[in-house]
Amino acid sequence: MDEAEQQARRQRLKELLAIPDRERTDAQWDELNELEIMMAVSNRPGAPIPGNKPGGQQQPRQGGQPNHPGTPGGGRKFHNRPRRGRPPPGR
């Protein structure tokens, strides 16, 4: 995409954004959404792919709960406690 195309898209985006939300047609909304997606930084050629780290290796997650043996995913186990003052339903 060359600079002239970029400029034309930016101009059209400005024109569509100048129209009040309640007065836009469905076709204008669709065009606006499409232009915003195309103009997003992450969709431009040469943009880095999200989640990829330099060097090609994923970094381990920092913080959080340590993995405990016997618990899938680690962390704390939570148990339901009986309610006070009322008998359980069905009794």
PyMOL Python script that loads the backbone (N, CA, C, O; Angstrom):
from pymol import cmd

cmd.read_pdbstr("""\
ATOM      1  N   MET A   1       0.856  -1.160   0.000  1.00  0.00           N
ATOM      2  CA  MET A   1       0.000   0.000   0.000  1.00  0.00           C
ATOM      3  C   MET A   1       0.906   1.227   0.000  1.00  0.00           C
ATOM      4  O   MET A   1       1.777   1.355   0.860  1.00  0.00           O
ATOM      5  N   ASP A   2       0.711   2.103  -0.930  1.00  0.00           N
ATOM      6  CA  ASP A   2       1.571   3.275  -1.015  1.00  0.00           C
ATOM      7  C   ASP A   2       0.993   4.445  -0.207  1.00  0.00           C
ATOM      8  O   ASP A   2      -0.101   4.358   0.350  1.00  0.00           O
ATOM      9  N   GLU A   3       1.744   5.517  -0.163  1.00  0.00           N
ATOM     10  CA  GLU A   3       1.364   6.679   0.656  1.00  0.00           C
ATOM     11  C   GLU A   3       0.060   7.314   0.185  1.00  0.00           C
ATOM     12  O   GLU A   3      -0.722   7.793   1.007  1.00  0.00           O
ATOM     13  N   ALA A   4      -0.190   7.325  -1.132  1.00  0.00           N
ATOM     14  CA  ALA A   4      -1.426   7.929  -1.659  1.00  0.00           C
ATOM     15  C   ALA A   4      -2.656   7.154  -1.169  1.00  0.00           C
ATOM     16  O   ALA A   4      -3.664   7.756  -0.798  1.00  0.00           O
ATOM     17  N   GLU A   5      -2.573   5.829  -1.168  1.00  0.00           N
ATOM     18  CA  GLU A   5      -3.685   5.013  -0.675  1.00  0.00           C
ATOM     19  C   GLU A   5      -3.912   5.257   0.813  1.00  0.00           C
ATOM     20  O   GLU A   5      -5.053   5.389   1.257  1.00  0.00           O
ATOM     21  N   GLN A   6      -2.822   5.316   1.586  1.00  0.00           N
ATOM     22  CA  GLN A   6      -2.922   5.574   3.021  1.00  0.00           C
ATOM     23  C   GLN A   6      -3.612   6.906   3.273  1.00  0.00           C
ATOM     24  O   GLN A   6      -4.493   7.009   4.127  1.00  0.00           O
ATOM     25  N   GLN A   7      -3.206   7.919   2.524  1.00  0.00           N
ATOM     26  CA  GLN A   7      -3.776   9.258   2.692  1.00  0.00           C
ATOM     27  C   GLN A   7      -5.264   9.256   2.354  1.00  0.00           C
ATOM     28  O   GLN A   7      -6.060   9.882   3.054  1.00  0.00           O
ATOM     29  N   ALA A   8      -5.644   8.554   1.283  1.00  0.00           N
ATOM     30  CA  ALA A   8      -7.051   8.492   0.888  1.00  0.00           C
ATOM     31  C   ALA A   8      -7.875   7.785   1.968  1.00  0.00           C
ATOM     32  O   ALA A   8      -8.991   8.207   2.270  1.00  0.00           O
ATOM     33  N   ARG A   9      -7.328   6.711   2.549  1.00  0.00           N
ATOM     34  CA  ARG A   9      -8.047   5.999   3.611  1.00  0.00           C
ATOM     35  C   ARG A   9      -8.193   6.866   4.858  1.00  0.00           C
ATOM     36  O   ARG A   9      -9.249   6.887   5.491  1.00  0.00           O
ATOM     37  N   ARG A  10      -7.124   7.580   5.204  1.00  0.00           N
ATOM     38  CA  ARG A  10      -7.205   8.484   6.368  1.00  0.00           C
ATOM     39  C   ARG A  10      -8.275   9.554   6.153  1.00  0.00           C
ATOM     40  O   ARG A  10      -9.038   9.874   7.064  1.00  0.00           O
ATOM     41  N   GLN A  11      -8.322  10.104   4.932  1.00  0.00           N
ATOM     42  CA  GLN A  11      -9.306  11.143   4.612  1.00  0.00           C
ATOM     43  C   GLN A  11     -10.722  10.587   4.705  1.00  0.00           C
ATOM     44  O   GLN A  11     -11.607  11.228   5.272  1.00  0.00           O
ATOM     45  N   ARG A  12     -10.937   9.395   4.151  1.00  0.00           N
ATOM     46  CA  ARG A  12     -12.280   8.784   4.204  1.00  0.00           C
ATOM     47  C   ARG A  12     -12.669   8.471   5.646  1.00  0.00           C
ATOM     48  O   ARG A  12     -13.830   8.629   6.024  1.00  0.00           O
ATOM     49  N   LEU A  13     -11.710   8.031   6.446  1.00  0.00           N
ATOM     50  CA  LEU A  13     -11.973   7.746   7.855  1.00  0.00           C
ATOM     51  C   LEU A  13     -12.409   9.023   8.570  1.00  0.00           C
ATOM     52  O   LEU A  13     -13.351   8.996   9.362  1.00  0.00           O
ATOM     53  N   LYS A  14     -11.736  10.132   8.301  1.00  0.00           N
ATOM     54  CA  LYS A  14     -12.105  11.417   8.903  1.00  0.00           C
ATOM     55  C   LYS A  14     -13.512  11.828   8.485  1.00  0.00           C
ATOM     56  O   LYS A  14     -14.292  12.320   9.301  1.00  0.00           O
ATOM     57  N   GLU A  15     -13.832  11.622   7.204  1.00  0.00           N
ATOM     58  CA  GLU A  15     -15.175  11.968   6.718  1.00  0.00           C
ATOM     59  C   GLU A  15     -16.243  11.155   7.430  1.00  0.00           C
ATOM     60  O   GLU A  15     -17.274  11.695   7.832  1.00  0.00           O
ATOM     61  N   LEU A  16     -16.001   9.865   7.587  1.00  0.00           N
ATOM     62  CA  LEU A  16     -16.984   9.009   8.253  1.00  0.00           C
ATOM     63  C   LEU A  16     -17.116   9.355   9.732  1.00  0.00           C
ATOM     64  O   LEU A  16     -18.216   9.319  10.285  1.00  0.00           O
ATOM     65  N   LEU A  17     -16.003   9.690  10.371  1.00  0.00           N
ATOM     66  CA  LEU A  17     -16.055  10.046  11.796  1.00  0.00           C
ATOM     67  C   LEU A  17     -16.741  11.390  12.022  1.00  0.00           C
ATOM     68  O   LEU A  17     -17.229  11.659  13.120  1.00  0.00           O
ATOM     69  N   ALA A  18     -16.782  12.229  10.999  1.00  0.00           N
ATOM     70  CA  ALA A  18     -17.450  13.528  11.114  1.00  0.00           C
ATOM     71  C   ALA A  18     -18.973  13.386  11.138  1.00  0.00           C
ATOM     72  O   ALA A  18     -19.669  14.294  11.592  1.00  0.00           O
ATOM     73  N   ILE A  19     -19.492  12.266  10.657  1.00  0.00           N
ATOM     74  CA  ILE A  19     -20.934  12.029  10.644  1.00  0.00           C
ATOM     75  C   ILE A  19     -21.346  11.598  12.058  1.00  0.00           C
ATOM     76  O   ILE A  19     -20.742  10.682  12.616  1.00  0.00           O
ATOM     77  N   PRO A  20     -22.362  12.240  12.648  1.00  0.00           N
ATOM     78  CA  PRO A  20     -22.821  11.823  13.978  1.00  0.00           C
ATOM     79  C   PRO A  20     -23.254  10.356  13.978  1.00  0.00           C
ATOM     80  O   PRO A  20     -23.804   9.861  12.993  1.00  0.00           O
ATOM     81  N   ASP A  21     -23.001   9.669  15.093  1.00  0.00           N
ATOM     82  CA  ASP A  21     -23.289   8.234  15.192  1.00  0.00           C
ATOM     83  C   ASP A  21     -24.724   7.898  14.804  1.00  0.00           C
ATOM     84  O   ASP A  21     -24.962   6.942  14.066  1.00  0.00           O
ATOM     85  N   ARG A  22     -25.667   8.669  15.292  1.00  0.00           N
ATOM     86  CA  ARG A  22     -27.089   8.335  15.054  1.00  0.00           C
ATOM     87  C   ARG A  22     -27.518   8.551  13.605  1.00  0.00           C
ATOM     88  O   ARG A  22     -28.572   8.067  13.193  1.00  0.00           O
ATOM     89  N   GLU A  23     -26.701   9.280  12.824  1.00  0.00           N
ATOM     90  CA  GLU A  23     -27.052   9.554  11.428  1.00  0.00           C
ATOM     91  C   GLU A  23     -26.332   8.655  10.429  1.00  0.00           C
ATOM     92  O   GLU A  23     -26.605   8.725   9.231  1.00  0.00           O
ATOM     93  N   ARG A  24     -25.416   7.811  10.903  1.00  0.00           N
ATOM     94  CA  ARG A  24     -24.689   6.916   9.986  1.00  0.00           C
ATOM     95  C   ARG A  24     -25.579   5.766   9.542  1.00  0.00           C
ATOM     96  O   ARG A  24     -26.359   5.221  10.323  1.00  0.00           O
ATOM     97  N   THR A  25     -25.443   5.411   8.271  1.00  0.00           N
ATOM     98  CA  THR A  25     -26.165   4.247   7.753  1.00  0.00           C
ATOM     99  C   THR A  25     -25.381   2.983   8.099  1.00  0.00           C
ATOM    100  O   THR A  25     -24.226   3.055   8.519  1.00  0.00           O
ATOM    101  N   ASP A  26     -26.011   1.835   7.920  1.00  0.00           N
ATOM    102  CA  ASP A  26     -25.318   0.567   8.176  1.00  0.00           C
ATOM    103  C   ASP A  26     -24.097   0.413   7.271  1.00  0.00           C
ATOM    104  O   ASP A  26     -23.055  -0.076   7.708  1.00  0.00           O
ATOM    105  N   ALA A  27     -24.225   0.824   6.026  1.00  0.00           N
ATOM    106  CA  ALA A  27     -23.098   0.728   5.087  1.00  0.00           C
ATOM    107  C   ALA A  27     -21.938   1.613   5.554  1.00  0.00           C
ATOM    108  O   ALA A  27     -20.775   1.223   5.447  1.00  0.00           O
ATOM    109  N   GLN A  28     -22.256   2.802   6.069  1.00  0.00           N
ATOM    110  CA  GLN A  28     -21.206   3.691   6.571  1.00  0.00           C
ATOM    111  C   GLN A  28     -20.535   3.098   7.817  1.00  0.00           C
ATOM    112  O   GLN A  28     -19.318   3.197   7.978  1.00  0.00           O
ATOM    113  N   TRP A  29     -21.332   2.487   8.690  1.00  0.00           N
ATOM    114  CA  TRP A  29     -20.756   1.827   9.865  1.00  0.00           C
ATOM    115  C   TRP A  29     -19.820   0.700   9.438  1.00  0.00           C
ATOM    116  O   TRP A  29     -18.723   0.559   9.979  1.00  0.00           O
ATOM    117  N   ASP A  30     -20.253  -0.099   8.470  1.00  0.00           N
ATOM    118  CA  ASP A  30     -19.415  -1.199   7.984  1.00  0.00           C
ATOM    119  C   ASP A  30     -18.104  -0.677   7.400  1.00  0.00           C
ATOM    120  O   ASP A  30     -17.035  -1.219   7.680  1.00  0.00           O
ATOM    121  N   GLU A  31     -18.190   0.372   6.590  1.00  0.00           N
ATOM    122  CA  GLU A  31     -16.991   0.946   5.986  1.00  0.00           C
ATOM    123  C   GLU A  31     -16.067   1.518   7.062  1.00  0.00           C
ATOM    124  O   GLU A  31     -14.849   1.355   6.989  1.00  0.00           O
ATOM    125  N   LEU A  32     -16.644   2.182   8.052  1.00  0.00           N
ATOM    126  CA  LEU A  32     -15.857   2.751   9.142  1.00  0.00           C
ATOM    127  C   LEU A  32     -15.123   1.661   9.917  1.00  0.00           C
ATOM    128  O   LEU A  32     -13.934   1.790  10.210  1.00  0.00           O
ATOM    129  N   ASN A  33     -15.833   0.595  10.243  1.00  0.00           N
ATOM    130  CA  ASN A  33     -15.212  -0.519  10.970  1.00  0.00           C
ATOM    131  C   ASN A  33     -14.084  -1.143  10.153  1.00  0.00           C
ATOM    132  O   ASN A  33     -13.018  -1.449  10.688  1.00  0.00           O
ATOM    133  N   GLU A  34     -14.321  -1.329   8.870  1.00  0.00           N
ATOM    134  CA  GLU A  34     -13.303  -1.928   8.002  1.00  0.00           C
ATOM    135  C   GLU A  34     -12.056  -1.037   7.921  1.00  0.00           C
ATOM    136  O   GLU A  34     -10.932  -1.533   7.987  1.00  0.00           O
ATOM    137  N   LEU A  35     -12.257   0.267   7.780  1.00  0.00           N
ATOM    138  CA  LEU A  35     -11.127   1.199   7.716  1.00  0.00           C
ATOM    139  C   LEU A  35     -10.351   1.215   9.031  1.00  0.00           C
ATOM    140  O   LEU A  35      -9.120   1.242   9.026  1.00  0.00           O
ATOM    141  N   GLU A  36     -11.064   1.198  10.154  1.00  0.00           N
ATOM    142  CA  GLU A  36     -10.376   1.195  11.448  1.00  0.00           C
ATOM    143  C   GLU A  36      -9.544  -0.063  11.628  1.00  0.00           C
ATOM    144  O   GLU A  36      -8.444  -0.008  12.178  1.00  0.00           O
ATOM    145  N   ILE A  37     -10.055  -1.184  11.173  1.00  0.00           N
ATOM    146  CA  ILE A  37      -9.300  -2.436  11.276  1.00  0.00           C
ATOM    147  C   ILE A  37      -8.064  -2.382  10.386  1.00  0.00           C
ATOM    148  O   ILE A  37      -6.976  -2.773  10.809  1.00  0.00           O
ATOM    149  N   MET A  38      -8.227  -1.899   9.152  1.00  0.00           N
ATOM    150  CA  MET A  38      -7.086  -1.818   8.232  1.00  0.00           C
ATOM    151  C   MET A  38      -6.030  -0.839   8.726  1.00  0.00           C
ATOM    152  O   MET A  38      -4.835  -1.072   8.543  1.00  0.00           O
ATOM    153  N   MET A  39      -6.462   0.259   9.353  1.00  0.00           N
ATOM    154  CA  MET A  39      -5.540   1.294   9.794  1.00  0.00           C
ATOM    155  C   MET A  39      -4.897   0.979  11.144  1.00  0.00           C
ATOM    156  O   MET A  39      -3.979   1.685  11.564  1.00  0.00           O
ATOM    157  N   ALA A  40      -5.358  -0.061  11.826  1.00  0.00           N
ATOM    158  CA  ALA A  40      -4.800  -0.411  13.131  1.00  0.00           C
ATOM    159  C   ALA A  40      -3.321  -0.740  12.993  1.00  0.00           C
ATOM    160  O   ALA A  40      -2.898  -1.348  12.010  1.00  0.00           O
ATOM    161  N   VAL A  41      -2.546  -0.334  13.980  1.00  0.00           N
ATOM    162  CA  VAL A  41      -1.089  -0.525  13.938  1.00  0.00           C
ATOM    163  C   VAL A  41      -0.731  -2.000  13.782  1.00  0.00           C
ATOM    164  O   VAL A  41       0.198  -2.342  13.049  1.00  0.00           O
ATOM    165  N   SER A  42      -1.458  -2.865  14.461  1.00  0.00           N
ATOM    166  CA  SER A  42      -1.122  -4.292  14.424  1.00  0.00           C
ATOM    167  C   SER A  42      -1.404  -4.933  13.071  1.00  0.00           C
ATOM    168  O   SER A  42      -0.901  -6.025  12.803  1.00  0.00           O
ATOM    169  N   ASN A  43      -2.186  -4.296  12.214  1.00  0.00           N
ATOM    170  CA  ASN A  43      -2.510  -4.867  10.901  1.00  0.00           C
ATOM    171  C   ASN A  43      -1.667  -4.289   9.776  1.00  0.00           C
ATOM    172  O   ASN A  43      -1.867  -4.635   8.612  1.00  0.00           O
ATOM    173  N   ARG A  44      -0.739  -3.424  10.106  1.00  0.00           N
ATOM    174  CA  ARG A  44       0.117  -2.850   9.071  1.00  0.00           C
ATOM    175  C   ARG A  44       1.232  -3.824   8.710  1.00  0.00           C
ATOM    176  O   ARG A  44       1.673  -4.600   9.557  1.00  0.00           O
ATOM    177  N   PRO A  45       1.694  -3.790   7.455  1.00  0.00           N
ATOM    178  CA  PRO A  45       2.790  -4.676   7.059  1.00  0.00           C
ATOM    179  C   PRO A  45       4.031  -4.409   7.912  1.00  0.00           C
ATOM    180  O   PRO A  45       4.382  -3.259   8.177  1.00  0.00           O
ATOM    181  N   GLY A  46       4.683  -5.486   8.334  1.00  0.00           N
ATOM    182  CA  GLY A  46       5.900  -5.367   9.123  1.00  0.00           C
ATOM    183  C   GLY A  46       5.656  -5.230  10.614  1.00  0.00           C
ATOM    184  O   GLY A  46       6.612  -5.134  11.383  1.00  0.00           O
ATOM    185  N   ALA A  47       4.392  -5.217  11.045  1.00  0.00           N
ATOM    186  CA  ALA A  47       4.097  -5.100  12.471  1.00  0.00           C
ATOM    187  C   ALA A  47       4.429  -6.424  13.163  1.00  0.00           C
ATOM    188  O   ALA A  47       4.245  -7.490  12.576  1.00  0.00           O
ATOM    189  N   PRO A  48       4.921  -6.365  14.416  1.00  0.00           N
ATOM    190  CA  PRO A  48       5.239  -7.598  15.119  1.00  0.00           C
ATOM    191  C   PRO A  48       3.972  -8.396  15.439  1.00  0.00           C
ATOM    192  O   PRO A  48       2.902  -7.822  15.642  1.00  0.00           O
ATOM    193  N   ILE A  49       4.102  -9.701  15.481  1.00  0.00           N
ATOM    194  CA  ILE A  49       2.981 -10.576  15.809  1.00  0.00           C
ATOM    195  C   ILE A  49       2.829 -10.596  17.320  1.00  0.00           C
ATOM    196  O   ILE A  49       3.805 -10.854  18.025  1.00  0.00           O
ATOM    197  N   PRO A  50       1.617 -10.328  17.848  1.00  0.00           N
ATOM    198  CA  PRO A  50       1.435 -10.303  19.298  1.00  0.00           C
ATOM    199  C   PRO A  50       1.809 -11.649  19.926  1.00  0.00           C
ATOM    200  O   PRO A  50       1.500 -12.705  19.374  1.00  0.00           O
ATOM    201  N   GLY A  51       2.466 -11.602  21.066  1.00  0.00           N
ATOM    202  CA  GLY A  51       2.834 -12.816  21.782  1.00  0.00           C
ATOM    203  C   GLY A  51       4.212 -13.341  21.433  1.00  0.00           C
ATOM    204  O   GLY A  51       4.781 -14.130  22.187  1.00  0.00           O
ATOM    205  N   ASN A  52       4.756 -12.920  20.309  1.00  0.00           N
ATOM    206  CA  ASN A  52       6.102 -13.367  19.940  1.00  0.00           C
ATOM    207  C   ASN A  52       7.130 -12.487  20.622  1.00  0.00           C
ATOM    208  O   ASN A  52       7.016 -11.261  20.605  1.00  0.00           O
ATOM    209  N   LYS A  53       8.128 -13.105  21.217  1.00  0.00           N
ATOM    210  CA  LYS A  53       9.201 -12.380  21.888  1.00  0.00           C
ATOM    211  C   LYS A  53      10.433 -12.395  20.992  1.00  0.00           C
ATOM    212  O   LYS A  53      10.611 -13.319  20.199  1.00  0.00           O
ATOM    213  N   PRO A  54      11.284 -11.380  21.112  1.00  0.00           N
ATOM    214  CA  PRO A  54      12.526 -11.410  20.342  1.00  0.00           C
ATOM    215  C   PRO A  54      13.320 -12.670  20.673  1.00  0.00           C
ATOM    216  O   PRO A  54      13.401 -13.060  21.838  1.00  0.00           O
ATOM    217  N   GLY A  55      13.887 -13.290  19.696  1.00  0.00           N
ATOM    218  CA  GLY A  55      14.639 -14.520  19.911  1.00  0.00           C
ATOM    219  C   GLY A  55      13.801 -15.764  19.675  1.00  0.00           C
ATOM    220  O   GLY A  55      14.337 -16.872  19.644  1.00  0.00           O
ATOM    221  N   GLY A  56      12.479 -15.599  19.505  1.00  0.00           N
ATOM    222  CA  GLY A  56      11.621 -16.728  19.171  1.00  0.00           C
ATOM    223  C   GLY A  56      11.218 -17.610  20.336  1.00  0.00           C
ATOM    224  O   GLY A  56      10.567 -18.632  20.119  1.00  0.00           O
ATOM    225  N   GLN A  57      11.576 -17.258  21.566  1.00  0.00           N
ATOM    226  CA  GLN A  57      11.212 -18.088  22.708  1.00  0.00           C
ATOM    227  C   GLN A  57      10.207 -17.354  23.574  1.00  0.00           C
ATOM    228  O   GLN A  57      10.296 -16.142  23.767  1.00  0.00           O
ATOM    229  N   GLN A  58       9.255 -18.108  24.090  1.00  0.00           N
ATOM    230  CA  GLN A  58       8.280 -17.543  25.009  1.00  0.00           C
ATOM    231  C   GLN A  58       8.911 -17.387  26.382  1.00  0.00           C
ATOM    232  O   GLN A  58       9.634 -18.271  26.841  1.00  0.00           O
ATOM    233  N   GLN A  59       8.644 -16.276  27.033  1.00  0.00           N
ATOM    234  CA  GLN A  59       9.155 -16.050  28.374  1.00  0.00           C
ATOM    235  C   GLN A  59       8.224 -16.715  29.386  1.00  0.00           C
ATOM    236  O   GLN A  59       7.010 -16.724  29.180  1.00  0.00           O
ATOM    237  N   PRO A  60       8.762 -17.275  30.478  1.00  0.00           N
ATOM    238  CA  PRO A  60       7.892 -17.864  31.491  1.00  0.00           C
ATOM    239  C   PRO A  60       7.063 -16.779  32.171  1.00  0.00           C
ATOM    240  O   PRO A  60       7.489 -15.629  32.277  1.00  0.00           O
ATOM    241  N   ARG A  61       5.893 -17.158  32.621  1.00  0.00           N
ATOM    242  CA  ARG A  61       5.003 -16.216  33.271  1.00  0.00           C
ATOM    243  C   ARG A  61       5.545 -15.834  34.636  1.00  0.00           C
ATOM    244  O   ARG A  61       6.007 -16.693  35.387  1.00  0.00           O
ATOM    245  N   GLN A  62       5.491 -14.576  34.954  1.00  0.00           N
ATOM    246  CA  GLN A  62       5.997 -14.088  36.228  1.00  0.00           C
ATOM    247  C   GLN A  62       4.859 -13.985  37.233  1.00  0.00           C
ATOM    248  O   GLN A  62       3.711 -13.740  36.863  1.00  0.00           O
ATOM    249  N   GLY A  63       5.191 -14.177  38.525  1.00  0.00           N
ATOM    250  CA  GLY A  63       4.212 -13.980  39.587  1.00  0.00           C
ATOM    251  C   GLY A  63       3.163 -15.068  39.620  1.00  0.00           C
ATOM    252  O   GLY A  63       3.344 -16.134  39.032  1.00  0.00           O
ATOM    253  N   GLY A  64       2.078 -14.803  40.301  1.00  0.00           N
ATOM    254  CA  GLY A  64       0.992 -15.774  40.398  1.00  0.00           C
ATOM    255  C   GLY A  64       1.278 -16.817  41.468  1.00  0.00           C
ATOM    256  O   GLY A  64       2.256 -16.716  42.208  1.00  0.00           O
ATOM    257  N   GLN A  65       0.433 -17.793  41.536  1.00  0.00           N
ATOM    258  CA  GLN A  65       0.573 -18.857  42.527  1.00  0.00           C
ATOM    259  C   GLN A  65       1.515 -19.934  42.015  1.00  0.00           C
ATOM    260  O   GLN A  65       1.503 -20.248  40.825  1.00  0.00           O
ATOM    261  N   PRO A  66       2.336 -20.508  42.900  1.00  0.00           N
ATOM    262  CA  PRO A  66       3.204 -21.601  42.457  1.00  0.00           C
ATOM    263  C   PRO A  66       2.393 -22.861  42.192  1.00  0.00           C
ATOM    264  O   PRO A  66       1.300 -23.030  42.732  1.00  0.00           O
ATOM    265  N   ASN A  67       2.933 -23.739  41.361  1.00  0.00           N
ATOM    266  CA  ASN A  67       2.269 -25.016  41.116  1.00  0.00           C
ATOM    267  C   ASN A  67       2.470 -25.923  42.313  1.00  0.00           C
ATOM    268  O   ASN A  67       3.598 -26.125  42.765  1.00  0.00           O
ATOM    269  N   HIS A  68       1.384 -26.467  42.825  1.00  0.00           N
ATOM    270  CA  HIS A  68       1.459 -27.416  43.925  1.00  0.00           C
ATOM    271  C   HIS A  68       1.169 -28.792  43.364  1.00  0.00           C
ATOM    272  O   HIS A  68       0.278 -28.937  42.528  1.00  0.00           O
ATOM    273  N   PRO A  69       1.903 -29.811  43.803  1.00  0.00           N
ATOM    274  CA  PRO A  69       1.647 -31.152  43.300  1.00  0.00           C
ATOM    275  C   PRO A  69       0.217 -31.588  43.609  1.00  0.00           C
ATOM    276  O   PRO A  69      -0.291 -31.356  44.707  1.00  0.00           O
ATOM    277  N   GLY A  70      -0.405 -32.203  42.658  1.00  0.00           N
ATOM    278  CA  GLY A  70      -1.743 -32.751  42.863  1.00  0.00           C
ATOM    279  C   GLY A  70      -2.868 -31.797  42.547  1.00  0.00           C
ATOM    280  O   GLY A  70      -4.029 -32.207  42.553  1.00  0.00           O
ATOM    281  N   THR A  71      -2.572 -30.534  42.269  1.00  0.00           N
ATOM    282  CA  THR A  71      -3.634 -29.605  41.911  1.00  0.00           C
ATOM    283  C   THR A  71      -3.435 -29.164  40.472  1.00  0.00           C
ATOM    284  O   THR A  71      -2.402 -28.583  40.139  1.00  0.00           O
ATOM    285  N   PRO A  72      -4.410 -29.432  39.617  1.00  0.00           N
ATOM    286  CA  PRO A  72      -4.242 -29.036  38.220  1.00  0.00           C
ATOM    287  C   PRO A  72      -4.172 -27.519  38.110  1.00  0.00           C
ATOM    288  O   PRO A  72      -5.071 -26.816  38.570  1.00  0.00           O
ATOM    289  N   GLY A  73      -3.117 -27.023  37.510  1.00  0.00           N
ATOM    290  CA  GLY A  73      -2.955 -25.591  37.330  1.00  0.00           C
ATOM    291  C   GLY A  73      -2.391 -24.889  38.546  1.00  0.00           C
ATOM    292  O   GLY A  73      -2.122 -23.690  38.483  1.00  0.00           O
ATOM    293  N   GLY A  74      -2.203 -25.592  39.651  1.00  0.00           N
ATOM    294  CA  GLY A  74      -1.620 -24.984  40.848  1.00  0.00           C
ATOM    295  C   GLY A  74      -2.578 -24.025  41.509  1.00  0.00           C
ATOM    296  O   GLY A  74      -3.737 -23.909  41.110  1.00  0.00           O
ATOM    297  N   GLY A  75      -2.088 -23.338  42.523  1.00  0.00           N
ATOM    298  CA  GLY A  75      -2.898 -22.353  43.200  1.00  0.00           C
ATOM    299  C   GLY A  75      -3.688 -22.953  44.349  1.00  0.00           C
ATOM    300  O   GLY A  75      -3.469 -24.097  44.748  1.00  0.00           O
ATOM    301  N   ARG A  76      -4.611 -22.158  44.872  1.00  0.00           N
ATOM    302  CA  ARG A  76      -5.392 -22.573  46.034  1.00  0.00           C
ATOM    303  C   ARG A  76      -6.625 -23.342  45.623  1.00  0.00           C
ATOM    304  O   ARG A  76      -7.182 -23.143  44.543  1.00  0.00           O
ATOM    305  N   LYS A  77      -7.039 -24.235  46.523  1.00  0.00           N
ATOM    306  CA  LYS A  77      -8.311 -24.931  46.337  1.00  0.00           C
ATOM    307  C   LYS A  77      -9.359 -24.207  47.174  1.00  0.00           C
ATOM    308  O   LYS A  77      -9.094 -23.825  48.314  1.00  0.00           O
ATOM    309  N   PHE A  78     -10.531 -24.021  46.616  1.00  0.00           N
ATOM    310  CA  PHE A  78     -11.612 -23.384  47.341  1.00  0.00           C
ATOM    311  C   PHE A  78     -12.716 -24.410  47.551  1.00  0.00           C
ATOM    312  O   PHE A  78     -13.062 -25.175  46.650  1.00  0.00           O
ATOM    313  N   HIS A  79     -13.253 -24.404  48.753  1.00  0.00           N
ATOM    314  CA  HIS A  79     -14.322 -25.330  49.099  1.00  0.00           C
ATOM    315  C   HIS A  79     -15.538 -24.524  49.526  1.00  0.00           C
ATOM    316  O   HIS A  79     -15.416 -23.453  50.120  1.00  0.00           O
ATOM    317  N   ASN A  80     -16.720 -25.063  49.212  1.00  0.00           N
ATOM    318  CA  ASN A  80     -17.953 -24.410  49.638  1.00  0.00           C
ATOM    319  C   ASN A  80     -18.159 -24.658  51.117  1.00  0.00           C
ATOM    320  O   ASN A  80     -18.002 -25.781  51.595  1.00  0.00           O
ATOM    321  N   ARG A  81     -18.510 -23.611  51.840  1.00  0.00           N
ATOM    322  CA  ARG A  81     -18.796 -23.729  53.255  1.00  0.00           C
ATOM    323  C   ARG A  81     -20.301 -23.757  53.438  1.00  0.00           C
ATOM    324  O   ARG A  81     -21.023 -23.109  52.680  1.00  0.00           O
ATOM    325  N   PRO A  82     -20.791 -24.491  54.426  1.00  0.00           N
ATOM    326  CA  PRO A  82     -22.234 -24.476  54.669  1.00  0.00           C
ATOM    327  C   PRO A  82     -22.671 -23.101  55.164  1.00  0.00           C
ATOM    328  O   PRO A  82     -21.916 -22.406  55.844  1.00  0.00           O
ATOM    329  N   ARG A  83     -23.896 -22.719  54.814  1.00  0.00           N
ATOM    330  CA  ARG A  83     -24.430 -21.418  55.240  1.00  0.00           C
ATOM    331  C   ARG A  83     -24.873 -21.498  56.693  1.00  0.00           C
ATOM    332  O   ARG A  83     -25.331 -22.536  57.170  1.00  0.00           O
ATOM    333  N   ARG A  84     -24.726 -20.388  57.371  1.00  0.00           N
ATOM    334  CA  ARG A  84     -25.160 -20.328  58.770  1.00  0.00           C
ATOM    335  C   ARG A  84     -26.590 -19.857  58.855  1.00  0.00           C
ATOM    336  O   ARG A  84     -27.045 -19.067  58.028  1.00  0.00           O
ATOM    337  N   GLY A  85     -27.302 -20.346  59.862  1.00  0.00           N
ATOM    338  CA  GLY A  85     -28.630 -19.823  60.177  1.00  0.00           C
ATOM    339  C   GLY A  85     -29.770 -20.449  59.409  1.00  0.00           C
ATOM    340  O   GLY A  85     -30.905 -20.398  59.881  1.00  0.00           O
ATOM    341  N   ARG A  86     -29.533 -21.029  58.268  1.00  0.00           N
ATOM    342  CA  ARG A  86     -30.609 -21.653  57.507  1.00  0.00           C
ATOM    343  C   ARG A  86     -30.258 -23.095  57.233  1.00  0.00           C
ATOM    344  O   ARG A  86     -29.101 -23.408  56.950  1.00  0.00           O
ATOM    345  N   PRO A  87     -31.218 -23.964  57.309  1.00  0.00           N
ATOM    346  CA  PRO A  87     -30.928 -25.358  56.956  1.00  0.00           C
ATOM    347  C   PRO A  87     -30.701 -25.479  55.459  1.00  0.00           C
ATOM    348  O   PRO A  87     -31.266 -24.709  54.682  1.00  0.00           O
ATOM    349  N   PRO A  88     -29.887 -26.430  55.052  1.00  0.00           N
ATOM    350  CA  PRO A  88     -29.655 -26.613  53.612  1.00  0.00           C
ATOM    351  C   PRO A  88     -30.967 -26.954  52.902  1.00  0.00           C
ATOM    352  O   PRO A  88     -31.841 -27.580  53.502  1.00  0.00           O
ATOM    353  N   PRO A  89     -31.119 -26.553  51.632  1.00  0.00           N
ATOM    354  CA  PRO A  89     -32.355 -26.860  50.900  1.00  0.00           C
ATOM    355  C   PRO A  89     -32.567 -28.366  50.763  1.00  0.00           C
ATOM    356  O   PRO A  89     -31.626 -29.135  50.568  1.00  0.00           O
ATOM    357  N   GLY A  90     -33.837 -28.758  50.873  1.00  0.00           N
ATOM    358  CA  GLY A  90     -34.181 -30.159  50.684  1.00  0.00           C
ATOM    359  C   GLY A  90     -34.179 -30.963  51.984  1.00  0.00           C
ATOM    360  O   GLY A  90     -34.349 -32.181  51.942  1.00  0.00           O
ATOM    361  N   ARG A  91     -33.992 -30.322  53.126  1.00  0.00           N
ATOM    362  CA  ARG A  91     -34.017 -31.059  54.399  1.00  0.00           C
ATOM    363  C   ARG A  91     -35.072 -30.562  55.315  1.00  0.00           C
ATOM    364  O   ARG A  91     -35.221 -31.078  56.422  1.00  0.00           O
TER     365      ARG A  91
END
""", "prot")
cmd.dss("prot")
cmd.show_as("cartoon", "prot")
cmd.util.cbc("prot")
cmd.orient("prot")
